[in-house]
Amino acid sequence: MAKKSGPTPRKRLKEIKLLDKRKAKEARRIEAKERRGKVRVKNSDEDPDIAGIRPGPQPLPEQWDDLGDDE
């Protein structure tokens, strides 16, 4: 019976490239986790999407201010 040979050089290069990619991805994950840790979180109960909106009619945007003058 013939003895099986080891991994081919091409396969070995592919494995090395895969390991390098995994290490780079893990480094990016750690960096992103550190960045998120540095960001302050507001401690308020107000929803940021609706912050500053008053009940009732809202003022017109600046580009529409001149529309009310024609009447």
ABEGO torsion letter per residue (X at the ends): XBBBBBBBAAAAAAAAAAAAAAAAAAAAAAAAAAAAAABBBBBBABBAAABGBBBEBBBBBAAAAAAAAAX
